[in-house]
Amino acid sequence: MDKNDKVVRGAAMGQSETVAALQELMEKFQSGEITCAAIRLFRPDGTWDDIALGGDEQEQAEALTNLRHAHERAN
């Protein structure tokens, strides 16, 4: 499996664990360890938004495509 195909699944998190995970992500962006990311934000009503962070337009498009493909493979 290519490193870009790696699927990371975390345990259910409470509010404090979620905030800590987001702070860690922010630190990785600030240090340059991560330059672009795509995440899916779920709402209580069952809808979601896919969001790309960092990178240029091409990197964001690729990150969103990879996120959506990972979701399709998982379902």
C-alpha positions as CSV (number, residue, x, y, z in Angstrom):
1,M,0.0,0.0,0.0
2,D,1.4,3.4,-1.0
3,K,1.8,5.9,1.8
4,N,-0.8,8.1,0.1
5,D,-3.3,5.2,0.3
6,K,-2.9,4.9,4.1
7,V,-6.2,5.0,5.9
8,V,-6.0,6.2,9.5
9,R,-9.0,5.4,11.8
10,G,-9.1,6.9,15.2
11,A,-11.2,5.9,18.2
12,A,-14.2,8.0,19.0
13,M,-13.1,11.2,20.7
14,G,-14.6,13.5,23.2
15,Q,-14.3,17.3,23.0
16,S,-10.9,17.6,24.7
17,E,-9.4,14.8,22.6
18,T,-10.8,16.4,19.4
19,V,-9.3,19.8,20.4
20,A,-5.9,18.2,21.1
21,A,-6.0,16.4,17.8
22,L,-6.7,19.6,16.0
23,Q,-4.0,21.4,17.9
24,E,-1.5,18.7,16.9
25,L,-2.6,19.1,13.2
26,M,-2.1,22.8,13.5
27,E,1.4,22.3,14.9
28,K,2.3,20.0,12.0
29,F,1.2,22.6,9.5
30,Q,3.2,25.3,11.4
31,S,6.3,23.1,11.4
32,G,6.0,22.2,7.7
33,E,5.5,18.5,8.4
34,I,2.1,18.8,6.6
35,T,1.5,21.3,3.8
36,C,-2.0,20.2,2.6
37,A,-4.8,18.2,4.1
38,A,-8.4,17.3,3.3
39,I,-10.9,16.6,6.0
40,R,-14.6,15.7,6.1
41,L,-16.7,17.6,8.7
42,F,-19.9,15.8,9.7
43,R,-22.9,17.6,11.0
44,P,-25.5,16.2,13.4
45,D,-28.1,16.3,10.6
46,G,-26.1,13.7,8.6
47,T,-24.7,16.2,6.1
48,W,-21.0,16.9,5.7
49,D,-18.5,19.3,4.0
50,D,-15.2,18.3,2.5
51,I,-12.5,20.9,3.2
52,A,-9.0,21.3,1.9
53,L,-6.4,23.2,4.0
54,G,-3.1,24.6,2.9
55,G,-1.3,23.8,-0.4
56,D,-2.1,25.3,-3.8
57,E,-5.2,24.7,-5.8
58,Q,-3.8,21.6,-7.5
59,E,-2.7,20.1,-4.1
60,Q,-6.1,20.9,-2.6
61,A,-8.0,19.2,-5.5
62,E,-5.8,16.1,-5.3
63,A,-6.3,15.9,-1.5
64,L,-10.1,16.2,-1.9
65,T,-10.1,13.6,-4.6
66,N,-8.1,11.2,-2.4
67,L,-10.4,11.9,0.6
68,R,-13.5,11.1,-1.6
69,H,-11.9,7.9,-3.0
70,A,-11.1,6.7,0.5
71,H,-14.7,7.3,1.5
72,E,-15.9,5.4,-1.5
73,R,-13.6,2.4,-0.8
74,A,-14.7,2.4,2.8
75,N,-18.4,2.2,1.9
